[in-house]
Amino acid sequence: MSRGDLQHIALEEVDFLASFTAADVSGVLIGASPYNADTPAAEKTRSQQHVEEQIRELLTVILKEGIPLLATGVAFQVLAAYLGTGTCVRSSARSWAPSTCS
């Protein structure tokens, strides 16, 4: 695969799902977001709400069609919620304190 074979789409900038099909891709990587799905709903910006909704809609297609997926950050959190599981967050990067799981 060459760099020209890759496509970068910023979910907060476009609504591409209407034209997305499984035949368009050989895999999907969702990551690199400033958002945290654990942010209380009342504190989420419209942009974050839009991105999370786009991720959920994309996950519906990905899981239905069996498309290989790598989800990181907020996409992993949205995936965990979509599947009905929780995620864990360390209390700090250098702490041995127990993680907080939701």
C-alpha positions in Angstrom: 0.0 0.0 0.0 1.4 3.4 -0.9 0.6 6.8 0.6 -1.6 7.5 -2.4 -3.8 4.6 -1.4 -4.7 6.2 1.9 -7.5 8.6 2.5 -7.8 10.9 5.5 -11.3 12.2 6.5 -11.8 14.6 9.4 -15.2 13.5 10.8 -15.9 16.9 12.3 -15.6 18.5 8.9 -17.6 16.3 6.6 -20.6 14.0 6.5 -19.3 11.2 4.2 -21.4 8.3 5.5 -24.1 8.6 2.9 -21.6 7.7 0.2 -19.5 5.2 2.2 -19.6 1.5 1.3 -17.6 -1.5 2.4 -16.3 -1.9 -1.2 -14.6 1.5 -0.9 -12.0 0.3 1.7 -9.9 -2.6 2.8 -9.8 -1.4 6.4 -10.5 1.6 8.6 -8.4 3.4 11.3 -10.3 5.8 13.5 -8.1 7.9 15.9 -6.4 11.2 16.6 -9.1 13.2 18.3 -9.0 15.7 21.1 -12.3 14.3 22.5 -13.0 12.0 25.4 -16.2 10.0 25.2 -16.4 10.0 29.0 -17.1 13.8 29.0 -20.5 14.4 30.5 -23.1 14.9 27.8 -24.0 18.4 29.0 -20.3 19.4 28.5 -19.8 18.0 25.0 -19.5 20.5 22.2 -21.7 20.1 19.0 -18.5 19.1 17.2 -17.8 16.3 19.7 -21.4 15.1 19.5 -21.2 15.1 15.7 -18.0 13.2 15.7 -19.2 10.6 18.2 -22.4 10.1 16.1 -20.4 9.7 12.9 -18.2 7.1 14.7 -21.3 5.2 15.8 -22.7 5.2 12.3 -19.4 4.2 10.8 -19.1 1.4 13.4 -22.5 0.1 12.3 -21.3 -0.3 8.7 -17.8 -1.6 9.8 -19.2 -4.3 12.1 -22.0 -5.4 9.8 -19.7 -5.7 6.8 -16.8 -7.2 8.6 -14.3 -4.4 7.7 -11.0 -4.6 9.6 -10.9 -1.8 12.2 -8.3 -0.1 14.3 -9.9 2.3 16.8 -7.9 4.5 19.2 -8.7 7.2 21.7 -12.3 8.4 21.5 -13.1 5.9 18.7 -12.1 3.1 21.1 -14.3 4.5 23.8 -17.3 4.9 21.4 -16.7 1.3 20.2 -16.6 0.0 23.8 -19.9 1.7 24.5 -21.4 0.5 21.2 -20.5 -3.0 22.2 -21.9 -2.5 25.7 -18.6 -2.7 27.5 -16.6 -0.2 29.5 -13.1 1.3 29.3 -10.5 2.0 32.0 -8.6 5.2 32.5 -5.4 5.4 34.6 -5.5 8.0 37.4 -2.3 9.5 36.0 0.5 8.6 33.6 3.0 8.0 36.3 0.8 6.6 39.0 0.4 3.0 40.2 -3.0 3.9 41.6 -5.9 1.8 40.4 -7.6 2.6 37.2 -11.1 4.1 37.0 -13.3 1.9 34.8 -16.7 2.8 33.4 
